[in-house]
Amino acid sequence: MPTGRSESVPPRRSGRCGKESRTGGDFLDRELPTYLDHLSVERGLSPASVAAYGRDLAAYGQWLRRQRLSSRVAREELSRYLREQRSRGISSRSAARSLSALRSFYAFAAAHLQHAEDPTAHLHSPRTGLALPKPLTEREVETLLRAPDDSSPLGVRDRAMLELLYASGLRVSEIAQLPRERVDLEERMLRVTGKGGKERLVPFGQSAARWLRRYLQTVRPGLDRRGAPALFLSVRGRAMTRQRLWQLIEGYGRGVGLRGRLTPHRLRHSFATHLLQHGADLRSLQMMLGHTDISTTQIYTLVSRAHLQTVYDRFHPRAGRSGRGKAER
């Protein structure tokens, strides 16, 4: 039976539990709902992010229970947990996310639960490698934008949606939740609520404005039978879901024969990469994308460097390609 002792008792050298002590799994079961509420309310994380933290921590709690360990595990034991995860075949990216969830939880436990020791201290995240985006070419974007049948109302809606996605770089969840009132056609500006409830202004171009105006004047009034606030509406007059937007984008990509799978995030990558290739500065791009940390935005500079190398190799007479770059005799 549990002893009912406070978690603030001096930690034992080992995290191994005796029969009378409470397991770390019990501790997590008890405190996890409070922590997830903290993530949602205080830190403003999205429901999907909160759910991911919950899954990672629940898996950790089950492991603690199987190993009969207390919540005060040693760093070596936590390293063993991470190694066991990798041995089961999970990716280094998933392992890094799991460690991030543990770091965050133990920081919360130290601040609010009188849990003095942090076993994640000095642990290094698994190397995840650098997943470079694979943007569309500008010609592929033009092909995609012409894919919807603009002689039909839903085709006009879909063309306006694709144009706005590429023109603004919004996340699919942001465009699904974007209210009509936050679209300024005259100023060509969006007022977007992004991750963590943070608001930002995002410009869009004349082509997107033209298709949005056509959609708003000729299509949306016929779809809006419920007074829905969302910009893009389904045939039932409701806001388009993330899943439906994803399906539409992927379907149009297949329909025009684009290389690789087309996702909303790939359109976002294309938006960012093309802006940099045409001279946009990194700080402006960071603001438009809604990145909190500019290091997240800097991945696009690597893509642009790759583009510059391709251009150089193609056009410079001494780039070293076969038949070129040889000194004249």
Secondary structure, DSSP 8 states (H G I E B T S, - for coil): ------TTS---SS-B--TTS--HHHHHHHHHHHHHHIIIIIS---HHHHHHHHHHHHHHHHHHHHHTB-SS--HHHHHHHHHHHHHTT--HHHHHHHHHHHHHHHHHHHHHS-----TTTT---------------HHHHHHHHT-S-TTSHHHHHHHHHHHHHHHH---HHHHHH-BGGGEETTTTEEEEE-GGG-EEEEE--HHHHHHHHHHHHHTHHHH-SS---BSSB-TTSSB--HHHHHHHHHHHHHHTT-SS---HHHHHHHHHHHHHHTT--HHHHHHHHT-SSHHHHTHHHHHHHHHHHHHHHHH-TTS--TT-S----
